[in-house]
Structures are given as structure tokens and as C-alpha cells.
């Protein structure tokens, strides 16, 4: 059997310097090196044709010198990472059909196979967007509004994303909300996306949707506009990202525990 040809894709990493909960986040040190450098290495390990960091501060560009990634200096006025990546795509000059994986700048442990899976799903599904999910394994996660849940159609496309526990197990939770009901499965969204460079521009140009504003979930803008978002189960775990000083401390401990 002939070997499958490698997936052709690029990775774009939004990196805003002044994150609200962790100012200077891209440059915070993890194992003695800037956080954004660890994320960039994960993208390079996934086999992307190009890896770009969409930065808003020249210190981020300096931290990435010699790393093998490219830096797009983008506006500090962008309201979201998607807007920042849309500008990055214009700077990079990608054609409309280029497969772009949006890897968050606070994911220093993102598995290479997960990054590739998003690109492969985008190509195989023909959807405007692609993303990943993982099983919910405990009731606390299901009830946590910071853990975004999703429901899929039989086709694998997303029906809805929510901070609420969806679907709600009415009868089981009426009796007991201390554990997950047996015989059911819930999905937690993993915040990595794939889209073509052309759709990225259209998505960034869409006005925020009503559902997006209610839930504070940008992906709902695409669903409300009638766009398809293909969803696959992640082939490898995505450890928690780094959003707070406590997260950074946990990431440091995890990094120290890894071999090599």
C-alpha cells in the first residue's frame, strides 16, 4: 500500500503580550524559556509547512529569533485572536485555500498528532472549520462553566457549544448530580481550530453573533451564520493551557516531570 501523502498546512499562533490574567504571558518563562517558544516548537514538531506567530510586541519577535518560526507584527487593537490571525494571513500572503491551524499561544504541551488531526479533519470533512473534543470524565467538568461542552450531529459536525452542561440529563440529574450518569457521553471542547485562509478572512469580518455574545464563545458566530464546524475526538490528550500564575506553576511542574 502506498504511503499517504503528508498534510499540507500552516500553523498560526496568536500571541498578545498584555493578557488580562497573566500580563506578559508569551514571554513568561517555562523551564527557563519563553512560553511562546514552547508553543512554537509544538507546531514545528507537528510538521507544519510554515509556523507563524502573530505578535503585538517586538519583544515577542526577539524571543523567537533563531527558532525557525516567522513573526507577523500585528495591531495591538485586535479584539480577538481570530482578528489577529486574519491580519497574519494577509501579511503571510497565504492563498485562500491554505489550511491554517489556529494554535493558542498558551498551549505549551499541545500534542503534535492533535495539531495534525485538525488539519486532516479540515481537508477530509470539507467543512468551513474543524476542531477537536475530548470525553468529559467527571461531573465537575460537566458543570464547570470554564469547560466548554459541545454536542455533535450524527455526521460529526458541531450542533452547539456551551458553557452549560449540554445535553442536560434531566431524569438522572433529578435524582443525583454528584456523578455522571452511566450510559451517556459528554464532550469537552479543545480550543484548537482549522480553517482555510479564505474562510478565516470571512469569519473575522462577520459581526459578532447573538449566541456568541451570550456565551462568550467566538465559534458560535460561525454556527449562527450557518457554517459547518467538523469535530473529531482528539488522538492525544491536550494538557491544560497556561492562563494564570497558578497554571504556569503547574506547567513548570509538568515540564520538570517529563523525561529529557
PEJOCOR-V436604 format. One record per pair of residues at least 12 apart in sequence whose ideal C-beta (glycine too) atoms are under 6 Angstrom apart, sorted by sequence separation. I is the first residue (numbers start at 1). J is the second residue. If there is no record, write none. Layout:
# PEJOCOR-V436604
I;J / I;J
This chain:
# PEJOCOR-V436604
118;130 / 169;181 / 209;221 / 74;87 / 148;161 / 149;162 / 211;224 / 74;88 / 101;115 / 151;166 / 206;221 / 209;224 / 53;69 / 55;71 / 72;88 / 85;102 / 101;118 / 133;150 / 149;166 / 51;69 / 52;70 / 53;71 / 54;72 / 56;74 / 101;119 / 145;163 / 72;91 / 206;225 / 52;72 / 54;74 / 56;76 / 99;119 / 15;36 / 143;165 / 99;122 / 142;165 / 44;68 / 13;39 / 40;67 / 161;189 / 34;63 / 40;69 / 37;67 / 54;84 / 54;85 / 11;43 / 26;60 / 54;88 / 27;63 / 52;88 / 11;48 / 150;187 / 10;48 / 15;53 / 9;48 / 10;49 / 17;56 / 150;189 / 10;50 / 11;51 / 12;52 / 13;53 / 14;54 / 15;55 / 16;56 / 17;57 / 52;92 / 139;179 / 8;49 / 139;180 / 147;188 / 148;189 / 12;54 / 142;186 / 190;234 / 15;60 / 190;238 / 136;186 / 136;188 / 163;215 / 133;187 / 134;188 / 133;189 / 134;190 / 161;217 / 132;190 / 161;219 / 161;220 / 43;103 / 132;192 / 131;193 / 129;193 / 130;194 / 39;105 / 46;112 / 129;195 / 14;81 / 45;112 / 39;107 / 42;110 / 36;105 / 39;108 / 46;115 / 14;84 / 38;108 / 46;116 / 14;85 / 128;199 / 157;228 / 158;229 / 122;194 / 12;85 / 35;108 / 157;230 / 158;231 / 118;192 / 156;230 / 119;194 / 156;231 / 12;88 / 118;194 / 30;108 / 26;105 / 152;231 / 104;191 / 12;100 / 103;192 / 9;99 / 10;100 / 11;101 / 12;102 / 13;103 / 15;105 / 14;105 / 102;193 / 9;101 / 11;103 / 13;105 / 101;194 / 129;222 / 100;195 / 100;197 / 133;231 / 97;196 / 98;197 / 128;227 / 100;200 / 128;228 / 129;229 / 130;230 / 131;231 / 132;232 / 134;234 / 96;197 / 127;228 / 96;198 / 132;234 / 94;197 / 127;230 / 125;230 / 89;197 / 121;230 / 9;119 / 89;200 / 121;232 / 7;119 / 7;120 / 86;200 / 86;201 / 86;204 / 117;235 / 114;234 / 83;204 / 82;204 / 113;235 / 114;236 / 113;236 / 111;236 / 109;239 / 107;241 / 106;241 / 106;242 / 106;243 / 28;248 / 30;251 / 21;243 / 22;244 / 21;244 / 31;255
